[in-house]
Amino acid sequence: MSTLGSSSSRTRRGRAGRITLAVAGLDALLARLAAQRIEHEPIETYSNGVRHVNVPDPDGNTIAFAEPPDATNASPRWAETGASS
């Protein structure tokens, strides 16, 4: 019988976590991470132009970053609703 706080259950949970964040300036972000000695997997470019990279942590979780093809000109989501600054 496994308990909720056992090391084996923490290990199983830790290997399943993942979040993807949309970013502009993926190269600059990866340079900042590299300066902190945080490694990443190879960058993938999808057929729609999105650039995607996974950054695993020591526990097996993954933070992924995705940059749209025209991220420098992308509008914030709130701007698409007609809000003004």
N, CA, C and O of each residue as an XYZ file, in Angstrom:
340
protein
N       0.847     -1.179      0.000
C       0.000      0.000      0.000
C       0.887      1.235      0.000
O       1.809      1.342      0.809
N       0.612      2.166     -0.905
C       1.402      3.383     -1.023
C       0.711      4.520     -0.282
O      -0.507      4.677     -0.361
N       1.492      5.303      0.431
C       0.925      6.468      1.090
C       1.142      7.689      0.227
O       2.048      7.723     -0.606
N       0.310      8.685      0.428
C       0.359      9.899     -0.389
C       1.720     10.574     -0.335
O       2.186     11.090     -1.351
N       2.362     10.584      0.813
C       3.624     11.296      0.956
C       4.862     10.460      0.709
O       5.975     10.936      0.935
N       4.704      9.237      0.256
C       5.877      8.387      0.063
C       6.744      8.918     -1.068
O       6.265      9.611     -1.966
N       8.032      8.581     -1.009
C       8.951      9.056     -2.043
C       8.580      8.497     -3.404
O       8.764      9.176     -4.414
N       8.055      7.260     -3.458
C       7.693      6.700     -4.759
C       6.520      7.442     -5.379
O       6.490      7.622     -6.596
N       5.547      7.882     -4.574
C       4.426      8.627     -5.150
C       4.868     10.025     -5.571
O       4.364     10.555     -6.561
N       5.801     10.634     -4.838
C       6.316     11.949     -5.243
C       7.071     11.820     -6.558
O       6.968     12.696     -7.417
N       7.821     10.748     -6.728
C       8.573     10.541     -7.964
C       7.622     10.391     -9.136
O       7.838     10.999    -10.184
N       6.580      9.596     -8.981
C       5.613      9.414    -10.073
C       4.956     10.739    -10.431
O       4.821     11.056    -11.613
N       4.544     11.517     -9.436
C       3.908     12.805     -9.718
C       4.890     13.747    -10.398
O       4.508     14.471    -11.318
N       6.136     13.753     -9.967
C       7.128     14.669    -10.502
C       7.446     14.422    -11.965
O       7.910     15.333    -12.650
N       7.216     13.248    -12.450
C       7.542     12.917    -13.834
C       6.410     13.261    -14.794
O       6.541     13.038    -15.998
N       5.318     13.791    -14.299
C       4.178     14.046    -15.168
C       3.889     15.533    -15.352
O       3.072     15.886    -16.203
N       4.525     16.410    -14.592
C       4.201     17.821    -14.647
C       4.730     18.507    -15.894
O       5.856     18.262    -16.329
N       3.895     19.372    -16.462
C       4.320     20.127    -17.640
C       3.436     21.365    -17.781
O       2.227     21.321    -17.556
N       4.077     22.464    -18.160
C       3.360     23.690    -18.465
C       4.053     24.324    -19.663
O       5.276     24.254    -19.782
N       3.286     24.937    -20.545
C       3.847     25.635    -21.694
C       3.450     27.097    -21.609
O       2.275     27.423    -21.440
N       4.431     27.971    -21.728
C       4.208     29.417    -21.682
C       4.528     30.023    -23.045
O       5.559     29.709    -23.641
N       3.651     30.884    -23.533
C       3.914     31.613    -24.777
C       4.815     32.796    -24.448
O       4.569     33.526    -23.488
N       5.858     32.979    -25.250
C       6.823     34.047    -24.996
C       7.177     34.765    -26.293
O       7.025     34.223    -27.387
N       7.643     35.976    -26.144
C       8.298     36.710    -27.228
C       9.756     36.830    -26.804
O      10.034     37.103    -25.636
N      10.685     36.631    -27.724
C      12.100     36.713    -27.376
C      12.640     35.420    -26.799
O      13.329     35.428    -25.779
N      12.335     34.322    -27.442
C      12.776     33.016    -26.956
C      14.294     32.932    -26.838
O      14.802     32.412    -25.845
N      15.022     33.428    -27.820
C      16.487     33.353    -27.776
C      17.054     34.103    -26.574
O      17.974     33.615    -25.917
N      16.516     35.280    -26.284
C      16.988     36.058    -25.134
C      16.659     35.343    -23.826
O      17.466     35.343    -22.897
N      15.480     34.738    -23.754
C      15.097     33.983    -22.565
C      16.050     32.809    -22.342
O      16.502     32.576    -21.221
N      16.350     32.076    -23.407
C      17.257     30.932    -23.276
C      18.669     31.373    -22.905
O      19.373     30.654    -22.197
N      19.085     32.536    -23.371
C      20.401     33.073    -22.988
C      20.429     33.393    -21.492
O      21.421     33.125    -20.814
N      19.338     33.967    -20.983
C      19.272     34.255    -19.538
C      19.296     32.962    -18.726
O      19.951     32.896    -17.687
N      18.587     31.937    -19.192
C      18.603     30.655    -18.492
C      20.005     30.039    -18.526
O      20.478     29.518    -17.516
N      20.669     30.098    -19.684
C      22.021     29.551    -19.819
C      22.994     30.255    -18.871
O      23.894     29.621    -18.320
N      22.815     31.557    -18.681
C      23.671     32.309    -17.764
C      23.518     31.810    -16.326
O      24.419     31.978    -15.504
N      22.368     31.194    -16.029
C      22.120     30.622    -14.710
C      22.415     29.118    -14.683
O      22.088     28.427    -13.719
N      23.038     28.627    -15.758
C      23.382     27.203    -15.923
C      22.156     26.300    -15.966
O      22.183     25.169    -15.481
N      21.084     26.816    -16.552
C      19.868     26.030    -16.749
C      19.851     25.586    -18.200
O      19.810     26.410    -19.114
N      19.883     24.287    -18.401
C      19.961     23.722    -19.744
C      18.568     23.480    -20.317
O      17.585     23.386    -19.582
N      18.503     23.383    -21.633
C      17.241     23.107    -22.309
C      17.460     22.076    -23.402
O      18.586     21.831    -23.834
N      16.379     21.489    -23.833
C      16.420     20.544    -24.936
C      16.543     21.329    -26.241
O      16.409     22.553    -26.231
N      16.795     20.658    -27.359
C      16.888     21.375    -28.640
C      15.588     22.118    -28.980
O      14.490     21.652    -28.677
N      15.742     23.268    -29.607
C      14.584     24.048    -30.050
C      13.970     23.367    -31.264
O      14.676     22.967    -32.189
N      12.649     23.240    -31.251
C      11.919     22.693    -32.394
C      11.181     23.836    -33.079
O      10.682     24.743    -32.411
N      11.109     23.799    -34.395
C      10.298     24.758    -35.141
C       9.229     23.973    -35.872
O       9.532     23.118    -36.705
N       7.972     24.267    -35.557
C       6.847     23.557    -36.155
C       6.521     24.124    -37.529
O       6.980     25.208    -37.886
N       5.733     23.391    -38.291
C       5.389     23.803    -39.653
C       4.636     25.137    -39.691
O       4.654     25.819    -40.715
N       3.975     25.520    -38.592
C       3.274     26.797    -38.547
C       4.183     27.946    -38.100
O       3.728     29.078    -37.940
N       5.476     27.644    -37.900
C       6.444     28.680    -37.535
C       6.671     28.844    -36.048
O       7.570     29.584    -35.649
N       5.890     28.183    -35.219
C       6.073     28.285    -33.769
C       7.384     27.601    -33.387
O       7.668     26.484    -33.819
N       8.173     28.294    -32.568
C       9.409     27.721    -32.024
C       9.108     27.259    -30.607
O       8.513     27.998    -29.823
N       9.516     26.039    -30.277
C       9.156     25.403    -29.007
C      10.387     24.765    -28.384
O      11.208     24.170    -29.083
N      10.512     24.889    -27.076
C      11.639     24.275    -26.368
C      11.168     23.799    -24.992
O      10.347     24.447    -24.343
N      11.699     22.666    -24.566
C      11.429     22.121    -23.236
C      12.614     22.394    -22.329
O      13.770     22.266    -22.732
N      12.303     22.774    -21.089
C      13.321     22.992    -20.065
C      12.965     22.075    -18.896
O      12.110     22.419    -18.080
N      13.615     20.906    -18.809
C      13.301     19.979    -17.719
C      13.949     20.418    -16.413
O      15.014     21.036    -16.403
N      13.276     20.080    -15.301
C      13.889     20.341    -13.998
C      14.423     19.027    -13.430
O      14.149     17.961    -13.980
N      15.179     19.093    -12.339
C      15.795     17.878    -11.789
C      14.788     16.810    -11.353
O      15.143     15.635    -11.259
N      13.542     17.200    -11.088
C      12.526     16.250    -10.645
C      11.774     15.610    -11.803
O      10.895     14.777    -11.581
N      12.106     15.984    -13.032
C      11.455     15.392    -14.181
C      10.267     16.168    -14.708
O       9.628     15.731    -15.664
N       9.953     17.308    -14.111
C       8.897     18.178    -14.634
C       9.460     18.960    -15.810
O      10.677     19.069    -15.959
N       8.587     19.500    -16.640
C       9.033     20.261    -17.798
C       8.318     21.598    -17.862
O       7.096     21.669    -17.729
N       9.083     22.646    -18.064
C       8.524     23.946    -18.421
C       8.852     24.112    -19.899
O      10.014     24.030    -20.296
N       7.835     24.343    -20.701
C       8.044     24.522    -22.137
C       7.743     25.976    -22.487
O       6.854     26.602    -21.910
N       8.500     26.492    -23.438
C       8.284     27.850    -23.931
C       7.999     27.760    -25.419
O       8.664     27.020    -26.145
N       7.006     28.517    -25.871
C       6.636     28.532    -27.283
C       6.583     29.983    -27.748
O       5.958     30.833    -27.114
N       7.247     30.245    -28.863
C       7.275     31.595    -29.428
C       6.560     31.570    -30.771
O       6.948     30.812    -31.659
N       5.507     32.398    -30.937
C       4.825     32.463    -32.229
C       5.750     33.000    -33.309
O       6.740     33.662    -32.999
N       5.442     32.726    -34.572
C       6.345     33.135    -35.653
C       6.590     34.637    -35.736
O       7.673     35.054    -36.146
N       5.624     35.451    -35.363
C       5.786     36.904    -35.430
C       5.639     37.498    -34.032
O       4.878     38.444    -33.829
N       6.372     36.940    -33.073
C       6.227     37.326    -31.671
C       6.556     38.788    -31.418
O       5.992     39.390    -30.504
N       7.454     39.377    -32.204
C       7.835     40.769    -31.948
C       6.693     41.729    -32.261
O       6.644     42.833    -31.718
N       5.785     41.321    -33.124
C       4.645     42.173    -33.467
C       3.334     41.663    -32.892
O       2.275     42.226    -33.173
N       3.390     40.611    -32.095
C       2.169     40.034    -31.532
C       1.561     40.985    -30.511
O       2.275     41.623    -29.736
N       0.251     41.072    -30.520
C      -0.461     41.923    -29.569
C      -0.787     41.128    -28.318
O      -1.050     39.929    -28.400
N      -0.773     41.779    -27.158
C      -1.215     41.086    -25.950
C      -2.677     40.669    -26.110
O      -3.438     41.311    -26.834
N      -3.055     39.605    -25.437
C      -4.417     39.090    -25.563
C      -5.460     40.137    -25.202
O      -6.513     40.192    -25.836
N      -5.192     40.976    -24.190
C      -6.176     41.975    -23.790
C      -6.403     42.998    -24.893
O      -7.496     43.555    -24.991
N      -5.417     43.255    -25.711
C      -5.553     44.239    -26.782
C      -6.522     43.735    -27.855
O      -7.176     44.532    -28.529
N      -6.611     42.417    -28.012
C      -7.511     41.841    -29.003
C      -8.972     42.045    -28.622
O      -9.850     41.944    -29.478
N      -9.244     42.329    -27.359
C     -10.622     42.520    -26.905
C     -11.071     43.964    -27.073
O     -12.216     44.299    -26.771
N     -10.186     44.811    -27.549
C     -10.541     46.212    -27.760
C     -10.208     47.109    -26.576
O     -10.560     48.289    -26.590
N      -9.541     46.586    -25.555
C      -9.165     47.405    -24.411
C      -8.083     48.365    -24.825
O      -7.262     48.050    -25.687
N      -8.073     49.528    -24.226
C      -7.027     50.499    -24.528
C      -6.185     50.745    -23.294
O      -6.621     50.501    -22.169
N      -4.956     51.238    -23.517
C      -4.059     51.450    -22.385
C      -4.226     52.803    -21.782
O      -3.540     53.138    -20.816
